[in-house]
Amino acid sequence: MGAALDQVTKDAMDLPPRQKLALAELLMESVDSTADSGAAEAWDTEIADRIRAIDEGREAGVSYSEVMRSAEQRLVP
């Protein structure tokens, strides 16, 4: 990495968890979504497969509140 990128990375790693997530979201949005034209189709297929697995009882869903509680525990020191 160049010196500027090293500094930006260091500064980003020093951010609080919520600000890291906000930065990550901004960076992801800034990437050209056409870079991988098959990604959207692959995700659509994956999502449909996961929904089918839950509907057929092969997988159990996880509630939103449980997911958020788990994420908070991992992100907040």
N, C-alpha and C positions, 0 to 999 in steps of 0.2 A: 504494500500500500504506500501511496505517496504521503508526504508529511501532512498535507492538508487533510487527507482522508483519515489518517491516524488520529489527528486532533478532533475531527468531527466525531469519529467513533468513540474516542475517550469521553468527550463531552456528552454524547448520547447515552453511554453506559452509566454516567453519573446522574441521569435524570431519575425522578421517582417513577415507579411502575406505570402509573396512568399516563404520564407524559411520554414514556417509551412507547406505549400502545398507540397513542395519538400520532407520534412521529412515524411509527411503522405503517399506520394507515395512510398517512400522507405520502410516504415513499411508495407504497404499493399502488396508490392511485396515480402516481406520476409515471409509472412504468407503462409503456405502450402495450395495451391489452391485445394487440394483434400479433405480438411477438410469438405467441404459441397459439395458432388458430385452432388447434385441436383441443385445447384445454377446456374451453367452455362445453364442448360436446362431451368430453370425458367426464366432467363434473356432472352434467345432466344425467348421464348414464349411471354414475356412482350414486347420485341422489335417488334416482328411481329404484335402483337395486336395494338401497338401504330402506326406503319406504316399503318396498315389497317384503323385505325380510321381517320388518316389524309387523306389517299387516298379516303375514303368514305365521307369526309367532316364533320365528327362528331367532329373532333378536329382541331384546327388551330395550325400550326407549329410556332416556334419562331426562328427568324434568329440567326445565330451564333454571329453576332455583337451585337445584343440585349442581348443575354445571357452573353456575355463577359462584356458588359457595366454594367449589373446588378451585376455580380460577383465582378467586380472591386469596385463598390460602396459599396458592403457589406464588402469587405476585406480590403480596404484602409481607414484608419481613416480620 
